């Protein structure tokens, strides 16, 4: 298995480096230590790290052109916003009505996965501030400080750069390097079907369970590429983006 993944990573040099995969997992990892008001849900997250780590980068899995030639790009965009989470919460309540029972492992894992997705959505609101009508996000600030207000250059630097800095500077051995991420492909297919009906968005029905799984596997390979190569890229980002180094952890 490992040898096959390494071979595949090297055979796809245009894809090996993910954008924000490690950063999103680190954000949700930190958040779990701050969630003290609902200890039972925090325990679910701690017990099902495979689901939290699978959900944290999930909204991005269908962005890349490698994933069915980019045909699901808009589905990925829709997965980032509150209408998708609204559908997901309604489905959660229908399928796994509260309170979750101690033996309802599937419901617990699905909840942990959704919390990872929610973490991604919130982190992106801070990362891409201008997209939410608040032009003071991390990319905006990086553009002002390091790239003469060039948002495009800042974006292309901080997405892989954030992962590179985290890979190089932080102890992230907690992130799985074997294919153990949990992605509930069949349930996500149902979410997209519901989304298509409620928001009159027929494109969502193309996000079948099979496609969700394939694109998620490609995202996992992107994380594997991060682990192999992004630390090597650290000097590049430390040289041309000092704002990233100085402010990534506290922004």
C-alpha positions in Angstrom: 0.0 0.0 0.0 2.6 2.5 1.0 4.8 1.8 -1.9 1.9 2.2 -4.3 1.1 5.6 -2.8 4.7 6.8 -3.0 4.8 5.7 -6.7 1.5 7.5 -7.4 2.7 10.7 -5.7 5.9 10.8 -7.8 3.9 10.0 -11.0 1.7 13.1 -10.4 4.2 16.0 -9.8 1.5 18.5 -10.7 -0.7 17.3 -7.8 1.5 16.2 -5.0 1.3 19.4 -3.0 -2.1 20.1 -1.4 -3.3 23.6 -0.6 -4.3 24.0 3.0 -4.9 20.3 3.9 -2.5 20.3 6.8 -3.5 23.8 7.9 -7.2 22.9 8.1 -6.4 19.7 10.1 -4.2 21.7 12.5 -7.0 24.3 13.0 -9.6 21.6 13.9 -7.0 19.9 16.1 -6.5 23.1 18.1 -10.2 23.8 18.3 -11.0 20.5 20.0 -8.9 21.6 23.0 -11.0 24.8 23.3 -14.4 23.2 23.2 -15.2 22.8 26.8 -18.9 23.6 27.0 -20.1 20.3 25.5 -17.7 17.7 26.8 -19.6 14.7 25.4 -19.2 16.0 21.9 -15.6 16.8 22.5 -15.2 13.2 23.6 -16.7 12.0 20.3 -14.2 14.1 18.4 -11.3 12.8 20.5 -12.5 9.2 19.9 -12.9 9.6 16.1 -9.9 11.5 14.9 -10.2 9.7 11.6 -13.5 11.5 11.0 -12.3 14.9 12.2 -9.3 14.7 10.0 -11.4 13.5 7.1 -13.8 16.3 7.4 -11.4 19.2 8.0 -10.1 19.4 4.4 -13.2 17.9 2.8 -14.8 21.0 1.4 -11.8 21.3 -0.9 -11.7 17.8 -2.3 -13.6 18.5 -5.5 -11.8 21.8 -6.4 -8.8 20.3 -8.1 -8.8 19.7 -11.8 -7.5 16.2 -11.2 -10.9 15.4 -9.6 -13.0 14.6 -12.7 -11.3 17.3 -14.7 -12.7 20.1 -12.4 -16.3 19.3 -13.3 -17.3 19.3 -9.6 -15.6 22.6 -8.8 -18.9 24.4 -8.1 -20.0 21.5 -5.8 -16.8 22.1 -3.8 -17.6 25.8 -3.6 -21.2 25.1 -2.4 -19.8 22.8 0.3 -18.0 25.7 1.8 -21.1 27.7 2.8 -23.9 27.6 5.3 -26.7 26.1 3.0 -24.6 22.9 2.8 -24.2 22.8 6.6 -27.9 23.5 7.0 -28.7 20.5 4.9 -26.1 18.4 6.8 -27.6 19.4 10.2 -31.1 18.5 9.1 -29.9 15.2 7.8 -28.0 14.5 11.0 -31.2 15.1 13.1 -33.2 12.9 10.8 -30.8 10.0 10.6 -29.2 10.2 14.1 -31.7 12.1 16.3 -30.3 13.5 19.5 -29.1 12.5 22.0 -26.6 10.3 20.4 -26.3 7.0 22.2 -23.0 5.5 23.4 -23.3 2.6 20.9 -24.1 4.8 17.9 -20.6 4.8 16.5 -21.8 5.8 13.0 -23.6 8.8 14.3 -20.7 9.9 16.4 -18.3 9.6 13.5 -20.6 11.5 11.2 -20.9 14.3 13.8 -17.1 14.5 14.1 -16.8 14.6 10.3 -19.3 17.5 10.2 -17.4 19.4 12.9 -14.3 19.1 10.7 -16.3 20.5 7.8 -17.6 23.4 10.0 -14.0 24.1 11.2 -13.0 24.4 7.5 -15.8 26.8 6.7 -15.0 29.1 9.6 -11.2 29.0 9.0 -11.8 29.9 5.4 -13.9 32.9 6.4 -10.8 34.2 8.3 -8.3 33.0 5.5 -10.3 34.5 2.6 -11.7 37.5 4.4 -12.6 39.6 1.3 -14.8 36.8 0.0 -17.1 37.3 3.0 -17.3 41.0 2.7 -14.7 41.7 5.4 -11.4 42.6 3.6 -9.2 41.9 6.6 -8.5 38.1 6.1 -5.1 36.5 6.3 -4.7 36.6 2.5 -5.6 40.3 2.4 -3.2 41.1 5.2 -0.4 39.1 3.5 -1.0 40.9 0.3 -0.7 44.2 2.0 2.4 43.3 3.9 4.4 41.1 1.6 3.1 41.4 -2.0 2.3 45.0 -2.7 -1.4 44.4 -2.3 -1.4 41.7 -5.0 -4.1 39.3 -3.7 -3.4 36.6 -6.3 0.3 36.4 -5.4 -0.6 36.3 -1.7 -3.1 33.6 -2.2 -0.7 31.4 -4.2 1.9 31.8 -1.5 -0.1 31.3 1.7 -2.1 28.2 0.7 0.9 26.0 0.2 3.1 28.2 2.4 0.9 27.7 5.5 1.1 23.9 5.0 4.8 24.2 4.6 5.4 26.2 7.7 3.2 23.9 9.8 4.9 20.8 8.4 8.3 22.2 9.2 7.7 23.9 12.5 5.0 21.9 14.4 4.7 18.4 15.8 2.0 17.0 13.6 2.6 13.3 13.9 -1.0 13.0 15.1 -2.1 13.4 11.4 -2.6 10.0 9.9 -0.2 9.0 7.1 -2.1 5.8 6.3 -5.4 5.8 4.5 -7.6 5.8 7.6 -9.5 9.0 7.1 -13.2 8.6 7.4 -15.3 10.1 4.6 -19.0 9.1 4.7 -19.4 9.0 0.9 -22.9 7.4 0.8 -24.2 10.0 3.3 -22.6 12.8 1.5 -24.2 11.6 -1.7 -27.6 11.9 0.1 -26.7 15.4 1.3 -26.0 16.5 -2.2 -29.2 15.1 -3.4 -31.1 17.0 -0.8 -29.1 20.1 -1.6 -30.0 19.8 -5.3 -33.7 19.7 -4.5 -33.8 22.4 -1.8 -31.6 24.9 -3.7 -32.6 23.9 -7.3 -29.0 23.0 -8.0 -28.9 19.9 -10.3 -25.1 20.0 -10.5 -25.0 18.5 -7.0 -26.5 15.2 -8.1 -23.2 14.6 -10.0 -21.4 14.3 -6.6 -22.1 10.6 -6.3 -20.6 8.4 -3.5 -18.1 7.0 -5.9 -16.9 10.4 -7.0 -16.8 11.7 -3.5 -14.6 8.8 -2.5 -12.3 9.1 -5.5 -11.8 12.8 -4.9 -11.2 12.3 -1.2 -8.6 9.7 -1.9 -6.8 12.2 -4.2 -6.9 14.7 -1.3 -5.3 12.1 1.0 -2.5 11.6 -1.6 -2.1 15.4 -1.5 -1.6 15.2 2.2 1.0 12.5 1.7 2.7 14.8 -0.8 2.7 17.5 1.8 4.4 15.3 4.3 7.1 14.3 1.8 7.9 17.6 0.2 6.5 20.7 1.8 9.1 20.9 4.6 11.7 21.1 1.8 9.9 24.2 0.5 10.1 26.0 3.8 13.1 28.2 2.9 11.2 29.6 -0.1 8.3 30.8 2.0 10.5 32.0 4.9 12.4 34.1 2.5 9.6 35.9 0.5 6.7 35.9 3.0 7.8 37.0 6.4 4.2 38.0 7.3 3.2 34.3 6.9 5.9 33.2 9.4 5.2 35.9 11.9 1.4 35.7 12.0 0.2 32.3 10.8 -0.4 30.8 14.3 -2.1 33.8 15.9 -4.1 35.3 13.1 
